[in-house]
């Protein structure tokens, strides 16, 4: 089951990279007011908050390395959380590749003309949520 999950993470990573290349090359604009498939170059961070690259890149790289290190430790311990950390690390790697390649994160799913995201963002959010859930231990009910 875990092998399949790692395969899904790799497939989503590859799909995100391929979609980003397509969107940059073609610049589609499909959809309507609540949902568009379009190119959005996010030069900021979350919610497009502006942060200069001289600050963004070292901080993002440090956070990425922390998660990558946690992933390596989880794999070595054969922890179930390794799968969720794989989603986070591959999603973050995809967005970091964008920054280095295009000078911005490439988003392509626009909701309500305001919220632009990509598949890598979804991988990060889902991975973090499931990682946190996997870390919760059942409460000791003994009195």
Secondary structure, 3 states (H helix, E strand, C coil): CHHHHHHHHHHHHHHHHHHHHHHHHHCCEEECCCEEEEEEEECCCHHHCCCCHHHHHHHHHHHHHHHHHHHHHHHHCCCCHHHHHHHHHHHHHHHHHHHHHHCCEEEEEEECCCEEECHHHHHHHHHHHHHHHHHCCCCCCCC
